[in-house]
């Protein structure tokens, strides 16, 4: 049996050995399981382009963090969970001594890595996706749903709608149109809690993956005559929804999407149908942000930019990639302050840094990242750190922020996380850390 | 020359009917067994978690499909769905039955999948070929929809994702990649051996008779209904156990969407490439489909560097898909009966070497 298996194994082992000799000192290694091909490739190109450009920017502009250069290796996941695991395992071997936060930008992959990364003591960051109850750091010491989570976002959107409606949503009807997967379902508990608190009717309408056919759903929306549609789509589903809304005559300015439905890639293909549509975000688009302008000057000026298509600089997802890198580098800086400046930080140390982030408005301004991030302050019991979003509107040519920072209802939402984390700890036999003893 | 059988006389019926009648095969098999149990001494964690465990699990799923498609001749596109049934059933048995041993959960998961398989096998009594494939396609969509629709099945998890419990047998926690590998290896070996014997039994012969011509089979006294349904049941049992292992020993957490039609196709390609109607083929096919992309992933950048080509990660991925497709076509043209048949031809040539005729 399987005799032909052996030569393949031997050959692969040789190439494996050849590749794994690239460990250099005074470098901070970032394992990057990225995706640039496959159905969501366009999104990945922008996000990881921004992420890598910022790492290079730190190297070129500031000679790294206290002299430690940022190094990275990418591995193509194609947004596929099995491939993501393979990539993680491959990159893990090089991340034993120094490991930057891992961004997979896929809920499926991040779910599969939550346990593994904790076992391997590698920090897993899920900025705006992934396992949201990891906000409770006592159960999830190595997982960080940074900035904000789906539930807090949903709550912030409801708050925005309430303010828009003179402070009350009583008796209103809100349709939640969502991608029928972990991603779309996460927000339901939060919306249900908000619905009973604010006394509005919530109608749940799922869309099966990939969501390029939504005739039935929009027919139902027309029958229901909702006051608002809260929309949780991804990829091709977004433009389809906007076109379908136009077809049934539902006003686009009563449709509010999540942050994965509010990028240029989502609205431009919908053309006219997208005008007036709103979406949540934690980073603005455009090149007005100082650090984005500077990246274009320094990194692309030197011809070392990661993007092949330079037009993507300043798009929502590119800027989001930069914001993810800003937070990651800041965590390393924080960790170096505690564990030794000028040294590469290992996974545990970086996790400590992520848990002790304190990015005030002034600090964000000093980094040139104003409007890329809200204020972030993390702790053992709060791995989210912010919970704030802005609402932006598509004017037909660009995204325009229409509000300041809006914070979700933390008192309502965070207990949901703790309950869910507690259940997880029970199922998995994890003894939670005592956060009052953590410094 | 190596494969010459001169001097190997079969003096008993048992010797004549054994699984591996040629002595060299038996020696090779033993070497392979040693290699497999010796692997833990050398292989890294990467090898276990990213290559060997998924390889064994997919080989098991391919085995399940091969029993149905290769031996009983019923084309199925619902393999991933039956795996999903197994994964979710094992999770629920562990969750809801106090103190149930994990292996019993796996068996129950297999039995649940077998039950569902029989249900979706019923149309096979009336329809054949492509029409049956479409009927099993319904299973694929229905089961995934069902697992998404009823939150009870995922223990009301807000995201629909289930997180597999720890694998503990007799107080030993299988939490390292090595231990998981050995557990999967043990289960897959036992089930592969069982399958090998099963297809040689009267049941297996009845399946093959139905596959070759069901009218003729029924004329010689094979009852079509139990035979076909048994094939569906056994096949789904294998897929169900593979699904449970996929959730518990490989990914650790699964969601219904993960068991997509893509995965069903992938398993179908495994048996087409490996060899329809061959136990060995399942392993060869799984190895080909799973390992080749990874191998290309590693070797392409090295090759590119050698020639000074500017390959980005994305380019490597595109080339990998291209080469993968080309190789599949190459193999199908050169040997439509799969890698197992290639191996058989090689063996026959070796037996006659150096004087082939």
Contacts between the chains, C-beta under 8 A, distances in Angstrom:
chain1	res1	chain2	res2	distance
A	1	B	28	7.9
A	1	B	29	6.1
A	1	B	32	6.1
A	1	B	280	5.5
A	1	B	283	6.3
A	2	B	32	6.4
A	2	B	280	7.2
A	2	B	283	4.9
A	2	B	284	6.7
A	2	B	287	6.9
A	3	B	28	6.4
A	3	B	32	7.4
A	3	B	343	7.2
A	4	B	284	6.6
A	4	B	287	7.6
A	4	B	339	7.2
A	4	B	343	7.0
A	5	B	283	7.6
A	5	B	284	7.8
A	5	B	287	5.3
A	6	B	35	7.3
A	8	B	287	7.1
A	8	B	291	5.8
A	8	B	295	6.4
A	11	B	295	7.0
A	11	B	299	7.8
A	12	B	291	7.2
A	12	B	294	7.1
A	12	B	295	5.1
A	12	B	298	6.2
A	15	B	295	7.8
A	15	B	298	4.4
A	15	B	299	5.5
A	15	B	302	6.0
A	16	B	46	7.8
A	16	B	298	6.5
A	18	B	302	6.8
A	19	B	298	6.6
A	19	B	302	7.5
A	34	B	313	7.1
A	36	B	312	7.8
A	36	B	313	6.3
A	36	B	314	3.9
A	36	B	317	7.2
A	37	B	314	5.4
A	37	B	317	4.5
A	37	B	318	6.2
A	37	B	321	7.8
A	41	B	314	7.5
A	45	B	314	7.7
A	74	B	313	4.8
A	75	B	313	7.3
A	76	B	297	7.6
A	76	B	313	5.1
A	76	B	314	6.9
A	76	B	316	7.0
A	76	B	317	4.4
A	78	B	317	6.8
A	81	B	251	6.6
A	81	B	258	5.9
A	82	B	54	6.5
A	82	B	251	7.6
A	85	B	49	6.8
A	85	B	50	6.3
A	85	B	250	7.8
A	85	B	251	6.8
A	86	B	50	4.2
A	86	B	51	7.7
A	86	B	294	6.5
A	89	B	45	6.7
A	89	B	46	4.4
A	89	B	49	4.8
A	89	B	50	4.0
A	90	B	46	5.8
A	90	B	50	6.6
A	92	B	45	7.5
A	92	B	46	7.1
A	93	B	44	6.8
A	93	B	45	7.7
A	93	B	46	5.9
A	107	B	159	7.7
A	108	B	255	6.5
A	108	B	257	7.6
A	108	B	258	6.5
A	111	B	159	7.7
A	111	B	161	5.2
A	111	B	163	7.8
A	111	B	253	4.8
A	111	B	255	7.3
A	112	B	251	4.9
A	112	B	252	6.0
A	112	B	253	5.5
A	114	B	253	7.3
A	115	B	163	7.5
A	115	B	252	5.1
A	115	B	253	7.3
A	116	B	49	7.9
A	116	B	252	6.9
A	119	B	175	7.8
A	131	B	159	7.7
A	132	B	159	8.0
A	180	B	148	5.8
A	180	B	257	8.0
A	181	B	160	7.1
A	181	B	255	6.6
A	181	B	257	5.1
A	182	B	159	3.8
A	182	B	160	5.5
A	182	B	161	4.8
A	182	B	255	5.2
A	182	B	257	7.9
A	183	B	159	7.8
A	185	B	158	6.2
A	185	B	159	5.2
A	185	B	160	5.2
A	186	B	158	6.0
A	186	B	159	5.0
A	188	B	158	6.6
A	189	B	158	4.8
A	206	B	148	7.8
A	208	B	145	7.6
A	209	B	257	5.8
A	420	B	158	6.6
A	424	B	163	6.8
A	427	B	95	7.8
A	427	B	163	6.6
A	427	B	165	6.4
A	428	B	163	7.0
A	428	B	165	7.5
A	428	B	166	7.1
A	429	B	166	6.5
